[in-house]
Amino acid sequence: MICGFCGFKWHHLAVVGRPFGQLTRLWHGVAMSSPGGLEGPLWRAIAVFRFASLAYVCALVLRDAHRYARPLAAFVVLLVMLAWSVLSAVAYARPAWRRWPLLLADLLVVLGVLLVTPWVVGRAALAAGVPTLAVAWLGGPVLAWAVSGGRRRGTVAALLVAGTDLLVTRERLNNSSFTGAILILLAGGVVGHVARLAVTAEQRLQRAVELEAATRERERLARGIHDSVLQVLALVQRRGAALDGEAGELARLAGEQEAALRALISGDPSRSAADDEPGSSPSGTLDLRTLLGRYASATVSVSAPATPVPLPARVARELAAAAGAALDNVDRHAGGRAWVLIEDEETTVTVSIRDEGPGMPQGRLVEAAHQGRLGVAQSIRGRVADLGGSVRIHSAPGHGTEVELTVERTDR
């Protein structure tokens, strides 16, 4: 069948279309084998655009080959464009390959096609209105740059391609010439914006999935804790409440831990209100001196500034809990004798816990963590790290241990 407008034989396009369909299926199989998230459909769309625009280029070359200065060279360029369309489609289907080497190679291939166009087509034919060899196919790298880096990267690629097209293949600039350049710029900007929106949506979706998984895991753990640990703590608290001495003290501690654990697994924030804490203020802060003062005893000396050390309620409680965990270690491993020092500086608050115990050899904390003993790693380092602070532990065999807990002030 022959087109009455241009004399193009459509069966040539059918011949080109058969391998095109096979290559599209091949590319789709490679793309589906690796997760691409919400960007995957965009990369597949770019591959389809390349082959569709290449089919259009083939139609124009078959129609205008008799007007070219070097017709055989035009078919060689077509083979190069076909080979690169296949290679780029397969390469972009792999997320690990979507880097600068591939992006630059993609752009250079298109620029190369534009540069050889005057030599293949001829200046006279171009001046007479014969299309360039690339035509719409030059939009491939612009779209790839836009999807990989957003609006800015897509605009840069569009400027390079459009500028080369205007300088190399257009001897006379007119409205038609600038229309193509503007369309390329719009494509780079719009596609880049859509790609960034897709990435943002994917990240938010991932966070939502992670939050749902964490919530489900928390509910599962809550059921297990309720059926085991909480029942045992409640039993100890009930049976030991009427006893005297250390047994009564253990019952009281068991009751406190049961209440704290119930609040933790239920996510109840009521215990975080500052009004039910001694030393709290209407602004939602707590005096760190009051919280650490509870640890003072005949064996634990607490030294604090004369003025209050206000911290946000959560920060104060977590810092005091980390100090309490350090004192528990002192009681277990260093005889219980310890000195606690609170330093209120302009931008930080530091709590130091020092003992005169046997100290720790180098690597002892790492060994304890590997053995599953995570008191220091979780109760001390983990708590302070969640507050954005730091923990420094100085220890040597025979010279005791000093733990420094430092957090940034957020109320000044």
Contacts in CASP RR format, 6 or more apart in sequence:
PFRMAT RR
TARGET T0000
AUTHOR 0000-0000-0000
METHOD contacts of the structure
MODEL  1
MICGFCGFKWHHLAVVGRPFGQLTRLWHGVAMSSPGGLEGPLWRAIAVFR
FASLAYVCALVLRDAHRYARPLAAFVVLLVMLAWSVLSAVAYARPAWRRW
PLLLADLLVVLGVLLVTPWVVGRAALAAGVPTLAVAWLGGPVLAWAVSGG
RRRGTVAALLVAGTDLLVTRERLNNSSFTGAILILLAGGVVGHVARLAVT
AEQRLQRAVELEAATRERERLARGIHDSVLQVLALVQRRGAALDGEAGEL
ARLAGEQEAALRALISGDPSRSAADDEPGSSPSGTLDLRTLLGRYASATV
SVSAPATPVPLPARVARELAAAAGAALDNVDRHAGGRAWVLIEDEETTVT
VSIRDEGPGMPQGRLVEAAHQGRLGVAQSIRGRVADLGGSVRIHSAPGHG
TEVELTVERTDR
1 9 0 8 1.000
1 10 0 8 1.000
1 11 0 8 1.000
2 8 0 8 1.000
2 9 0 8 1.000
2 10 0 8 1.000
3 9 0 8 1.000
3 10 0 8 1.000
6 63 0 8 1.000
7 63 0 8 1.000
8 59 0 8 1.000
8 62 0 8 1.000
8 63 0 8 1.000
9 62 0 8 1.000
12 58 0 8 1.000
12 59 0 8 1.000
12 62 0 8 1.000
13 55 0 8 1.000
13 58 0 8 1.000
13 59 0 8 1.000
16 55 0 8 1.000
16 58 0 8 1.000
17 55 0 8 1.000
20 51 0 8 1.000
20 54 0 8 1.000
20 55 0 8 1.000
21 51 0 8 1.000
23 51 0 8 1.000
23 85 0 8 1.000
23 86 0 8 1.000
23 89 0 8 1.000
24 47 0 8 1.000
24 48 0 8 1.000
24 51 0 8 1.000
26 90 0 8 1.000
27 44 0 8 1.000
27 47 0 8 1.000
27 86 0 8 1.000
27 89 0 8 1.000
27 90 0 8 1.000
27 93 0 8 1.000
28 44 0 8 1.000
29 93 0 8 1.000
30 90 0 8 1.000
30 93 0 8 1.000
30 94 0 8 1.000
31 40 0 8 1.000
31 43 0 8 1.000
31 44 0 8 1.000
31 47 0 8 1.000
31 93 0 8 1.000
34 93 0 8 1.000
34 94 0 8 1.000
34 95 0 8 1.000
35 95 0 8 1.000
36 43 0 8 1.000
36 95 0 8 1.000
37 202 0 8 1.000
38 198 0 8 1.000
38 199 0 8 1.000
38 201 0 8 1.000
38 202 0 8 1.000
39 147 0 8 1.000
39 195 0 8 1.000
39 198 0 8 1.000
39 199 0 8 1.000
39 202 0 8 1.000
42 147 0 8 1.000
42 191 0 8 1.000
42 194 0 8 1.000
42 195 0 8 1.000
42 198 0 8 1.000
43 92 0 8 1.000
43 93 0 8 1.000
43 98 0 8 1.000
43 147 0 8 1.000
44 93 0 8 1.000
46 92 0 8 1.000
46 140 0 8 1.000
46 143 0 8 1.000
46 144 0 8 1.000
46 147 0 8 1.000
47 85 0 8 1.000
47 88 0 8 1.000
47 89 0 8 1.000
47 92 0 8 1.000
47 93 0 8 1.000
49 139 0 8 1.000
49 140 0 8 1.000
49 143 0 8 1.000
50 85 0 8 1.000
50 88 0 8 1.000
50 89 0 8 1.000
50 137 0 8 1.000
50 140 0 8 1.000
51 85 0 8 1.000
51 89 0 8 1.000
53 135 0 8 1.000
53 136 0 8 1.000
53 137 0 8 1.000
53 139 0 8 1.000
53 140 0 8 1.000
54 78 0 8 1.000
54 81 0 8 1.000
54 82 0 8 1.000
54 85 0 8 1.000
54 137 0 8 1.000
56 135 0 8 1.000
56 136 0 8 1.000
56 137 0 8 1.000
57 78 0 8 1.000
57 81 0 8 1.000
57 133 0 8 1.000
57 134 0 8 1.000
57 135 0 8 1.000
57 136 0 8 1.000
57 137 0 8 1.000
58 78 0 8 1.000
60 131 0 8 1.000
60 135 0 8 1.000
61 74 0 8 1.000
61 75 0 8 1.000
61 78 0 8 1.000
61 133 0 8 1.000
64 125 0 8 1.000
64 130 0 8 1.000
64 131 0 8 1.000
65 71 0 8 1.000
65 74 0 8 1.000
65 75 0 8 1.000
67 121 0 8 1.000
67 125 0 8 1.000
67 128 0 8 1.000
67 130 0 8 1.000
68 74 0 8 1.000
68 120 0 8 1.000
68 121 0 8 1.000
68 122 0 8 1.000
68 125 0 8 1.000
68 130 0 8 1.000
69 119 0 8 1.000
69 120 0 8 1.000
69 121 0 8 1.000
69 122 0 8 1.000
69 124 0 8 1.000
69 125 0 8 1.000
70 119 0 8 1.000
70 120 0 8 1.000
70 122 0 8 1.000
73 116 0 8 1.000
73 119 0 8 1.000
73 120 0 8 1.000
74 120 0 8 1.000
74 121 0 8 1.000
74 133 0 8 1.000
77 113 0 8 1.000
77 116 0 8 1.000
77 120 0 8 1.000
77 133 0 8 1.000
78 133 0 8 1.000
80 109 0 8 1.000
80 113 0 8 1.000
81 113 0 8 1.000
81 133 0 8 1.000
81 134 0 8 1.000
81 137 0 8 1.000
84 106 0 8 1.000
84 109 0 8 1.000
88 102 0 8 1.000
88 106 0 8 1.000
88 144 0 8 1.000
91 97 0 8 1.000
91 102 0 8 1.000
92 98 0 8 1.000
92 102 0 8 1.000
92 144 0 8 1.000
98 148 0 8 1.000
103 141 0 8 1.000
103 144 0 8 1.000
103 145 0 8 1.000
103 148 0 8 1.000
106 140 0 8 1.000
106 141 0 8 1.000
106 144 0 8 1.000
107 141 0 8 1.000
107 145 0 8 1.000
107 157 0 8 1.000
107 160 0 8 1.000
107 161 0 8 1.000
109 141 0 8 1.000
110 134 0 8 1.000
110 137 0 8 1.000
110 138 0 8 1.000
110 139 0 8 1.000
110 140 0 8 1.000
110 141 0 8 1.000
110 161 0 8 1.000
111 160 0 8 1.000
111 161 0 8 1.000
111 164 0 8 1.000
113 133 0 8 1.000
113 134 0 8 1.000
113 137 0 8 1.000
113 138 0 8 1.000
114 132 0 8 1.000
114 133 0 8 1.000
114 134 0 8 1.000
114 138 0 8 1.000
114 161 0 8 1.000
114 164 0 8 1.000
114 165 0 8 1.000
114 168 0 8 1.000
114 169 0 8 1.000
115 164 0 8 1.000
115 168 0 8 1.000
116 133 0 8 1.000
117 126 0 8 1.000
117 132 0 8 1.000
117 133 0 8 1.000
117 134 0 8 1.000
117 168 0 8 1.000
117 169 0 8 1.000
118 126 0 8 1.000
118 168 0 8 1.000
118 169 0 8 1.000
120 133 0 8 1.000
121 130 0 8 1.000
121 132 0 8 1.000
121 133 0 8 1.000
123 171 0 8 1.000
126 132 0 8 1.000
126 169 0 8 1.000
126 170 0 8 1.000
126 171 0 8 1.000
127 171 0 8 1.000
127 172 0 8 1.000
132 165 0 8 1.000
132 169 0 8 1.000
134 165 0 8 1.000
138 161 0 8 1.000
138 165 0 8 1.000
138 184 0 8 1.000
139 161 0 8 1.000
139 184 0 8 1.000
139 187 0 8 1.000
141 157 0 8 1.000
141 161 0 8 1.000
142 154 0 8 1.000
142 157 0 8 1.000
142 158 0 8 1.000
142 161 0 8 1.000
142 184 0 8 1.000
142 187 0 8 1.000
142 188 0 8 1.000
142 191 0 8 1.000
143 187 0 8 1.000
143 188 0 8 1.000
143 191 0 8 1.000
144 157 0 8 1.000
145 153 0 8 1.000
145 154 0 8 1.000
145 156 0 8 1.000
145 157 0 8 1.000
145 188 0 8 1.000
146 153 0 8 1.000
146 154 0 8 1.000
146 157 0 8 1.000
146 187 0 8 1.000
146 188 0 8 1.000
146 189 0 8 1.000
146 191 0 8 1.000
146 192 0 8 1.000
146 195 0 8 1.000
147 191 0 8 1.000
147 192 0 8 1.000
147 195 0 8 1.000
148 195 0 8 1.000
149 192 0 8 1.000
149 195 0 8 1.000
149 196 0 8 1.000
150 189 0 8 1.000
150 192 0 8 1.000
150 193 0 8 1.000
150 195 0 8 1.000
150 196 0 8 1.000
151 188 0 8 1.000
151 189 0 8 1.000
151 192 0 8 1.000
151 193 0 8 1.000
151 196 0 8 1.000
153 192 0 8 1.000
154 188 0 8 1.000
154 189 0 8 1.000
154 191 0 8 1.000
154 192 0 8 1.000
155 185 0 8 1.000
155 188 0 8 1.000
155 189 0 8 1.000
157 188 0 8 1.000
158 184 0 8 1.000
158 185 0 8 1.000
158 187 0 8 1.000
158 188 0 8 1.000
158 189 0 8 1.000
159 185 0 8 1.000
161 184 0 8 1.000
162 180 0 8 1.000
162 181 0 8 1.000
162 184 0 8 1.000
162 185 0 8 1.000
163 181 0 8 1.000
165 181 0 8 1.000
166 173 0 8 1.000
166 177 0 8 1.000
166 178 0 8 1.000
166 181 0 8 1.000
170 177 0 8 1.000
218 265 0 8 1.000
221 265 0 8 1.000
222 265 0 8 1.000
222 266 0 8 1.000
225 261 0 8 1.000
225 265 0 8 1.000
226 265 0 8 1.000
229 261 0 8 1.000
230 258 0 8 1.000
230 261 0 8 1.000
230 262 0 8 1.000
233 254 0 8 1.000
233 255 0 8 1.000
233 257 0 8 1.000
233 258 0 8 1.000
233 261 0 8 1.000
234 254 0 8 1.000
234 255 0 8 1.000
234 258 0 8 1.000
236 250 0 8 1.000
236 251 0 8 1.000
236 254 0 8 1.000
236 255 0 8 1.000
237 251 0 8 1.000
237 252 0 8 1.000
237 254 0 8 1.000
237 255 0 8 1.000
237 258 0 8 1.000
238 251 0 8 1.000
239 251 0 8 1.000
240 247 0 8 1.000
240 248 0 8 1.000
240 250 0 8 1.000
240 251 0 8 1.000
241 248 0 8 1.000
241 251 0 8 1.000
241 252 0 8 1.000
243 251 0 8 1.000
260 271 0 8 1.000
262 268 0 8 1.000
263 270 0 8 1.000
263 271 0 8 1.000
272 313 0 8 1.000
272 314 0 8 1.000
272 317 0 8 1.000
273 313 0 8 1.000
274 280 0 8 1.000
274 281 0 8 1.000
274 284 0 8 1.000
274 285 0 8 1.000
274 286 0 8 1.000
274 313 0 8 1.000
277 286 0 8 1.000
277 290 0 8 1.000
277 291 0 8 1.000
277 313 0 8 1.000
277 317 0 8 1.000
278 290 0 8 1.000
279 286 0 8 1.000
279 287 0 8 1.000
279 290 0 8 1.000
280 286 0 8 1.000
280 287 0 8 1.000
280 313 0 8 1.000
281 287 0 8 1.000
281 310 0 8 1.000
283 310 0 8 1.000
284 312 0 8 1.000
284 313 0 8 1.000
285 310 0 8 1.000
285 311 0 8 1.000
285 312 0 8 1.000
285 313 0 8 1.000
285 316 0 8 1.000
285 411 0 8 1.000
286 310 0 8 1.000
286 311 0 8 1.000
286 312 0 8 1.000
286 313 0 8 1.000
286 316 0 8 1.000
286 317 0 8 1.000
287 308 0 8 1.000
287 309 0 8 1.000
287 310 0 8 1.000
287 316 0 8 1.000
288 304 0 8 1.000
288 309 0 8 1.000
288 310 0 8 1.000
288 311 0 8 1.000
288 316 0 8 1.000
288 319 0 8 1.000
288 320 0 8 1.000
288 342 0 8 1.000
288 349 0 8 1.000
288 351 0 8 1.000
289 304 0 8 1.000
289 305 0 8 1.000
289 308 0 8 1.000
289 309 0 8 1.000
289 342 0 8 1.000
291 316 0 8 1.000
291 317 0 8 1.000
291 319 0 8 1.000
291 320 0 8 1.000
292 302 0 8 1.000
292 304 0 8 1.000
292 320 0 8 1.000
292 323 0 8 1.000
292 340 0 8 1.000
292 342 0 8 1.000
292 351 0 8 1.000
293 302 0 8 1.000
293 304 0 8 1.000
295 302 0 8 1.000
295 323 0 8 1.000
295 324 0 8 1.000
295 327 0 8 1.000
295 340 0 8 1.000
296 302 0 8 1.000
296 340 0 8 1.000
299 335 0 8 1.000
299 336 0 8 1.000
299 337 0 8 1.000
299 338 0 8 1.000
300 327 0 8 1.000
300 336 0 8 1.000
300 337 0 8 1.000
300 338 0 8 1.000
300 339 0 8 1.000
300 340 0 8 1.000
301 338 0 8 1.000
301 339 0 8 1.000
301 340 0 8 1.000
302 340 0 8 1.000
302 342 0 8 1.000
303 339 0 8 1.000
303 340 0 8 1.000
303 341 0 8 1.000
303 342 0 8 1.000
304 342 0 8 1.000
305 342 0 8 1.000
305 343 0 8 1.000
305 344 0 8 1.000
307 344 0 8 1.000
309 342 0 8 1.000
309 344 0 8 1.000
309 349 0 8 1.000
310 411 0 8 1.000
311 319 0 8 1.000
311 349 0 8 1.000
311 407 0 8 1.000
311 409 0 8 1.000
311 411 0 8 1.000
312 410 0 8 1.000
312 411 0 8 1.000
315 387 0 8 1.000
315 407 0 8 1.000
315 410 0 8 1.000
318 383 0 8 1.000
318 384 0 8 1.000
318 386 0 8 1.000
318 387 0 8 1.000
319 349 0 8 1.000
319 351 0 8 1.000
319 383 0 8 1.000
319 384 0 8 1.000
319 387 0 8 1.000
319 405 0 8 1.000
319 407 0 8 1.000
321 379 0 8 1.000
321 383 0 8 1.000
322 351 0 8 1.000
322 379 0 8 1.000
322 380 0 8 1.000
322 382 0 8 1.000
322 383 0 8 1.000
322 384 0 8 1.000
322 391 0 8 1.000
322 405 0 8 1.000
323 340 0 8 1.000
323 351 0 8 1.000
323 353 0 8 1.000
323 405 0 8 1.000
325 375 0 8 1.000
325 376 0 8 1.000
325 379 0 8 1.000
325 380 0 8 1.000
325 383 0 8 1.000
326 353 0 8 1.000
326 380 0 8 1.000
326 403 0 8 1.000
326 405 0 8 1.000
327 336 0 8 1.000
327 338 0 8 1.000
327 340 0 8 1.000
327 353 0 8 1.000
329 375 0 8 1.000
329 376 0 8 1.000
330 336 0 8 1.000
330 337 0 8 1.000
330 338 0 8 1.000
330 353 0 8 1.000
330 355 0 8 1.000
330 357 0 8 1.000
330 401 0 8 1.000
333 357 0 8 1.000
333 358 0 8 1.000
334 355 0 8 1.000
334 356 0 8 1.000
334 357 0 8 1.000
334 358 0 8 1.000
334 359 0 8 1.000
334 400 0 8 1.000
334 401 0 8 1.000
335 355 0 8 1.000
335 357 0 8 1.000
336 355 0 8 1.000
337 355 0 8 1.000
337 356 0 8 1.000
337 357 0 8 1.000
338 353 0 8 1.000
338 354 0 8 1.000
338 355 0 8 1.000
339 352 0 8 1.000
339 353 0 8 1.000
339 354 0 8 1.000
339 355 0 8 1.000
340 351 0 8 1.000
340 352 0 8 1.000
340 353 0 8 1.000
341 351 0 8 1.000
341 352 0 8 1.000
341 354 0 8 1.000
342 349 0 8 1.000
342 350 0 8 1.000
342 351 0 8 1.000
343 349 0 8 1.000
343 350 0 8 1.000
343 351 0 8 1.000
343 352 0 8 1.000
346 409 0 8 1.000
346 412 0 8 1.000
347 408 0 8 1.000
347 409 0 8 1.000
347 412 0 8 1.000
348 406 0 8 1.000
348 407 0 8 1.000
348 408 0 8 1.000
348 409 0 8 1.000
349 406 0 8 1.000
349 407 0 8 1.000
349 409 0 8 1.000
350 404 0 8 1.000
350 405 0 8 1.000
350 406 0 8 1.000
351 404 0 8 1.000
351 405 0 8 1.000
351 406 0 8 1.000
352 402 0 8 1.000
352 403 0 8 1.000
352 404 0 8 1.000
352 405 0 8 1.000
353 402 0 8 1.000
353 403 0 8 1.000
353 405 0 8 1.000
354 400 0 8 1.000
354 401 0 8 1.000
354 402 0 8 1.000
354 403 0 8 1.000
355 400 0 8 1.000
355 401 0 8 1.000
355 402 0 8 1.000
356 400 0 8 1.000
357 398 0 8 1.000
357 400 0 8 1.000
357 401 0 8 1.000
358 397 0 8 1.000
358 398 0 8 1.000
358 400 0 8 1.000
359 395 0 8 1.000
359 396 0 8 1.000
359 397 0 8 1.000
359 398 0 8 1.000
359 399 0 8 1.000
359 400 0 8 1.000
359 401 0 8 1.000
360 395 0 8 1.000
360 396 0 8 1.000
360 397 0 8 1.000
360 401 0 8 1.000
361 397 0 8 1.000
365 376 0 8 1.000
365 377 0 8 1.000
365 393 0 8 1.000
368 374 0 8 1.000
368 375 0 8 1.000
368 376 0 8 1.000
368 377 0 8 1.000
369 376 0 8 1.000
369 377 0 8 1.000
376 393 0 8 1.000
380 391 0 8 1.000
380 403 0 8 1.000
380 405 0 8 1.000
381 391 0 8 1.000
384 390 0 8 1.000
384 391 0 8 1.000
384 405 0 8 1.000
384 406 0 8 1.000
384 407 0 8 1.000
385 391 0 8 1.000
387 407 0 8 1.000
388 407 0 8 1.000
388 408 0 8 1.000
389 405 0 8 1.000
389 406 0 8 1.000
389 407 0 8 1.000
389 408 0 8 1.000
390 406 0 8 1.000
391 403 0 8 1.000
391 404 0 8 1.000
391 405 0 8 1.000
391 406 0 8 1.000
392 403 0 8 1.000
392 404 0 8 1.000
392 406 0 8 1.000
393 401 0 8 1.000
393 402 0 8 1.000
393 403 0 8 1.000
393 404 0 8 1.000
394 401 0 8 1.000
394 402 0 8 1.000
394 404 0 8 1.000
395 401 0 8 1.000
395 402 0 8 1.000
END
